[in-house]
Amino acid sequence: MLVGEIAKTEQLNVSDEEVEKANRKVAELSREEISRVRSHYAAPEQKESLRFQLLEDKVLEVLEKSAAIEDGGPLAEDKRQLL
């Protein structure tokens, strides 16, 4: 739900071109024929899963860019033992 809300707020979406690029990348990495990869992701649940994964990647990218990381200093000795 959070991914969907952030995507809506940031007006993020996944284009057909991005899906095709992901298909080509999967084909390259798996050394499969592009037609087989496209066929696999043609099933509605697989297609939706791929689109969600791509959208999630975009949301994480937005969050990473807006994150403010601060150095909290060294951990106290007792806290280090918990790790």
C-alpha positions in Angstrom: 0.0 0.0 0.0 2.8 2.4 0.9 4.5 1.9 -2.5 1.2 2.8 -4.2 0.7 5.9 -2.1 4.2 7.1 -2.7 3.9 6.4 -6.4 0.6 8.4 -6.6 2.1 11.3 -4.6 5.2 11.4 -6.8 3.1 10.7 -9.9 5.2 7.7 -10.8 4.1 5.1 -13.3 5.6 2.4 -15.5 5.5 2.8 -19.2 5.2 0.0 -21.8 8.7 1.0 -23.0 10.1 0.4 -19.5 8.4 -3.0 -19.4 9.9 -3.9 -22.7 13.3 -2.8 -21.5 12.9 -5.0 -18.5 11.9 -7.9 -20.7 15.1 -7.4 -22.8 17.2 -7.2 -19.6 15.7 -10.5 -18.2 16.3 -12.2 -21.6 19.9 -11.0 -21.6 20.6 -12.0 -18.1 18.9 -15.4 -18.3 20.1 -16.0 -21.9 16.6 -16.7 -23.0 14.9 -15.8 -26.2 13.1 -12.5 -25.9 10.0 -14.1 -27.3 10.0 -16.6 -24.4 10.4 -13.8 -21.8 7.6 -11.8 -23.4 5.4 -14.8 -23.4 6.1 -15.5 -19.7 5.3 -11.9 -18.7 2.2 -11.9 -20.9 0.2 -13.7 -18.3 -1.8 -11.1 -16.3 -0.3 -12.0 -12.9 3.2 -12.0 -14.2 2.8 -8.8 -16.1 1.4 -7.1 -13.0 4.2 -8.5 -10.9 6.8 -7.1 -13.2 5.1 -3.7 -13.4 4.9 -3.6 -9.6 8.6 -4.5 -9.3 9.5 -1.7 -11.7 7.3 0.8 -9.8 8.8 -0.3 -6.5 12.3 0.4 -7.9 11.2 3.9 -8.8 9.7 4.5 -5.4 12.9 3.3 -3.7 14.9 5.6 -5.9 12.8 8.6 -4.9 13.1 7.6 -1.2 16.9 7.2 -1.5 17.3 10.6 -3.2 15.2 12.3 -0.5 16.7 10.5 2.5 18.8 12.5 5.0 21.4 10.3 6.6 23.0 11.6 9.7 25.9 10.2 11.6 24.6 9.3 15.0 28.1 8.9 16.5 29.6 5.7 17.8 27.3 3.2 19.4 27.5 2.8 23.2 29.3 -0.3 24.3 26.1 -1.9 25.6 24.3 -1.3 22.3 27.1 -2.9 20.3 26.7 -6.1 22.2 23.0 -6.3 21.0 24.1 -6.3 17.4 
